[in-house]
Amino acid sequence: MIKVGIVGTGMISELFAEGAKFVDGMEVVAIQSRDETKAKEFARKHDVELTFTEYERMLMDVRIDAVYIGLPNSLHFAYASKALRAKKITILEKPFLSNLGELDELIDISEETRTMVFEMNRVLCLPNTQVIRDHLDDIAPVRMITMNFSQYSRKYNDLLAGKTPNVFSDEYSGGALVDLGVYSVHLMVDLFGMPDDITYIASKLPNSIDVSGNLTLIYDGFIASLVQSKNSRCDNRITIQGEKGTIYASPTASRIDKVILDLGEKKDITVAHEYESMTYTLHEIVRVINEKDEETYRKQLRHIRTVMEVLCAARKSAGIKFTADRE
Ligand SMILES: NC(=O)c1ccc[n+]([C@@H]2O[C@H](COP(=O)([O-])OP(=O)(O)OC[C@H]3O[C@@H](n4cnc5c(N)ncnc54)[C@H](OP(=O)(O)O)[C@@H]3O)[C@@H](O)[C@H]2O)c1
């Protein structure tokens, strides 16, 4: 049984605790919050045994094998490095890290300590992602792709009220691309690998962080246009157009509920999802750990690197700078 300690009591940690309940071989045993009342409340709500206010104390506890880090993006590196040094298997929320320098350093620590690190990547393990993979040949060659992930954020109202929520902060490595677009990038990298060219045109705040934007990825023979917005909404959809037909998937790569194959006539090829998207990823993480599946583990790390290369190149092209880039 892999015993997990959750770090942070945000909404995403709640989803993790719920999602983990459906995973054999994994149990949430601890919660860490800076605020004792929040830790106790989370523990009561999710039936978690141990509570901590100090992260280091949680890392020292031998009853915990792994940590899940559900903290703002710029904190991922520091918290994950400490966890790996304490030899705790580490599961990081997306986006994995702020930049490639952090990635190199974290992978080195993970190798040195022989401790695995994973991304809570909802995209790769979704059954409907496999449906898309299985039908790409039917429409080949691919000629045009559009993906839209627009979600009006409550935090945007805070921004309008003069605050800087973490998700719109350069200090916390925020922005529409790394918050929403990252899911589309994961799907593109999974299906097609590294693009030949990357251009991101964004609507930016004075701190350089993107509120919305259009990421263009150029591949041999086709172009993908990935739209992400945190200050508008629409019926999100993924459209993969080929010479022989089209695949429509919805709503977003983070949660593909429906897949339609159009080869002249539209056919619903959706596989019904049994669980929330996180649960599929956790099943796979438990399998990789228990079976010591090095090959899949290394493939996952290569995938993460390519996604981070795309995100960093996109940020560079749009002039989006994180505080973490200067450290
Ligand atoms: N929110 C979502 O829908 C969602 C969905 C998918 C993925 N994610 C990912 O989940 C991560 C967290 O996102 P979020 O929107 O939940 O962030 P958040 O609300 O800003 O922060 C999450 C938690 O982190 C802790 N925290 C906040 N600031 C901190 C600080 N300065 N130092 C130490 N701990 C701090 C807090 O927990 P305590 O007060 O208990 O310490 C807070 O509840 C991000 O990487 C995001 O990309 C979020």
The ligand as an SDF file (V2000), in Angstrom:
LIG
                    3D

 48 52  0  0  0  0  0  0  0  0999 V2000
   -7.6510   24.7030   -8.8160 N   0  0  0  0  0  0  0  0  0  0  0  0
   -7.8380   23.8920   -9.8560 C   0  0  0  0  0  0  0  0  0  0  0  0
   -8.9230   23.7190  -10.4270 O   0  0  0  0  0  0  0  0  0  0  0  0
   -6.6920   23.0720  -10.3730 C   0  0  0  0  0  0  0  0  0  0  0  0
   -6.9600   22.1010  -11.3020 C   0  0  0  0  0  0  0  0  0  0  0  0
   -5.9360   21.3620  -11.7570 C   0  0  0  0  0  0  0  0  0  0  0  0
   -4.6640   21.5920  -11.2780 C   0  0  0  0  0  0  0  0  0  0  0  0
   -4.4010   22.5670  -10.3970 N   0  0  0  0  0  0  0  0  0  0  0  0
   -3.0290   22.8000   -9.9520 C   0  0  0  0  0  0  0  0  0  0  0  0
   -2.9920   22.6760   -8.5360 O   0  0  0  0  0  0  0  0  0  0  0  0
   -2.0160   23.5480   -7.9920 C   0  0  0  0  0  0  0  0  0  0  0  0
   -2.6840   24.4000   -6.9400 C   0  0  0  0  0  0  0  0  0  0  0  0
   -3.6190   25.2340   -7.5910 O   0  0  0  0  0  0  0  0  0  0  0  0
   -4.7100   26.0520   -6.7680 P   0  0  0  0  0  0  0  0  0  0  0  0
   -5.4660   26.8720   -7.7140 O   0  0  0  0  0  0  0  0  0  0  0  0
   -5.4460   25.1200   -5.8550 O   0  0  0  0  0  0  0  0  0  0  0  0
   -3.7180   26.9940   -5.9120 O   0  0  0  0  0  0  0  0  0  0  0  0
   -4.0060   27.8720   -4.6370 P   0  0  0  0  0  0  0  0  0  0  0  0
   -5.4540   27.8200   -4.3170 O   0  0  0  0  0  0  0  0  0  0  0  0
   -3.3840   29.1950   -4.8350 O   0  0  0  0  0  0  0  0  0  0  0  0
   -3.1780   27.1240   -3.4990 O   0  0  0  0  0  0  0  0  0  0  0  0
   -3.4430   25.7810   -3.1350 C   0  0  0  0  0  0  0  0  0  0  0  0
   -3.0130   25.5680   -1.6930 C   0  0  0  0  0  0  0  0  0  0  0  0
   -1.6220   25.7600   -1.5780 O   0  0  0  0  0  0  0  0  0  0  0  0
   -1.3150   26.2940   -0.2830 C   0  0  0  0  0  0  0  0  0  0  0  0
   -0.5640   27.5380   -0.4900 N   0  0  0  0  0  0  0  0  0  0  0  0
   -0.9720   28.6440   -1.1420 C   0  0  0  0  0  0  0  0  0  0  0  0
   -0.0160   29.5940   -1.1290 N   0  0  0  0  0  0  0  0  0  0  0  0
    1.0180   29.0570   -0.4420 C   0  0  0  0  0  0  0  0  0  0  0  0
    2.2960   29.5490   -0.0560 C   0  0  0  0  0  0  0  0  0  0  0  0
    2.6880   30.7740   -0.3990 N   0  0  0  0  0  0  0  0  0  0  0  0
    3.1170   28.7330    0.6350 N   0  0  0  0  0  0  0  0  0  0  0  0
    2.7270   27.4810    0.9680 C   0  0  0  0  0  0  0  0  0  0  0  0
    1.5110   26.9670    0.6500 N   0  0  0  0  0  0  0  0  0  0  0  0
    0.6820   27.7490   -0.0410 C   0  0  0  0  0  0  0  0  0  0  0  0
   -2.6480   26.5610    0.4030 C   0  0  0  0  0  0  0  0  0  0  0  0
   -2.9130   25.4790    1.2900 O   0  0  0  0  0  0  0  0  0  0  0  0
   -2.8130   25.6830    2.8760 P   0  0  0  0  0  0  0  0  0  0  0  0
   -3.4220   27.0280    3.1600 O   0  0  0  0  0  0  0  0  0  0  0  0
   -3.5890   24.5590    3.3910 O   0  0  0  0  0  0  0  0  0  0  0  0
   -1.3490   25.6160    3.2510 O   0  0  0  0  0  0  0  0  0  0  0  0
   -3.6310   26.5500   -0.7230 C   0  0  0  0  0  0  0  0  0  0  0  0
   -4.9130   26.1390   -0.3630 O   0  0  0  0  0  0  0  0  0  0  0  0
   -1.4450   24.3570   -9.1700 C   0  0  0  0  0  0  0  0  0  0  0  0
   -0.2320   23.8080   -9.5780 O   0  0  0  0  0  0  0  0  0  0  0  0
   -2.5220   24.2100  -10.2530 C   0  0  0  0  0  0  0  0  0  0  0  0
   -1.9900   24.2860  -11.5630 O   0  0  0  0  0  0  0  0  0  0  0  0
   -5.4030   23.2930   -9.9130 C   0  0  0  0  0  0  0  0  0  0  0  0
  1  2  1  0
  2  3  2  0
  2  4  1  0
  4  5  1  0
  4 48  2  0
  5  6  2  0
  6  7  1  0
  7  8  2  0
  8  9  1  0
  8 48  1  0
  9 10  1  0
  9 46  1  0
 10 11  1  0
 11 12  1  0
 11 44  1  0
 12 13  1  0
 13 14  1  0
 14 15  2  0
 14 16  1  0
 14 17  1  0
 17 18  1  0
 18 19  2  0
 18 20  1  0
 18 21  1  0
 21 22  1  0
 22 23  1  0
 23 24  1  0
 23 42  1  0
 24 25  1  0
 25 26  1  0
 25 36  1  0
 26 27  1  0
 26 35  1  0
 27 28  2  0
 28 29  1  0
 29 30  1  0
 29 35  2  0
 30 31  1  0
 30 32  2  0
 32 33  1  0
 33 34  2  0
 34 35  1  0
 36 37  1  0
 36 42  1  0
 37 38  1  0
 38 39  2  0
 38 40  1  0
 38 41  1  0
 42 43  1  0
 44 45  1  0
 44 46  1  0
 46 47  1  0
M  CHG  2   8   1  16  -1
M  END
$$$$
